[in-house]
């Protein structure tokens, strides 16, 4: 089941109820694929933009809190693929270097994905239903 840009808008109790229903309808061995907001990265990005409070209710996680919530909901997190995995460095690359050379910005951004520690904007998570 694919579930993007949805569960992030539910408060915790409602999100757990939604996940319970998804688990109920999934066959054993089925998978749920969803996006997960990285709370620290989004706070950093909002601060860069001067946003005091998010304009929509996006509930975010750290990797550990997401894994814990999915365990509580009865899922096993199989993998978490980072999206924009070097967010701060990629942000500055595209903000400043792109103006000088779009080609160089693209090369540097791709290299950052490979060589930097993970501080992603969000993850795409594949979760298994036991």
Secondary structure as UniProt FT lines:
FT   STRAND          2..3
FT   HELIX           7..9
FT   HELIX           12..25
FT   TURN            28..29
FT   STRAND          31..38
FT   HELIX           39..49
FT   HELIX           63..72
FT   TURN            73..74
FT   STRAND          75..83
FT   HELIX           87..92
FT   HELIX           93..97
FT   HELIX           98..100
FT   HELIX           102..115
FT   STRAND          122..129
//
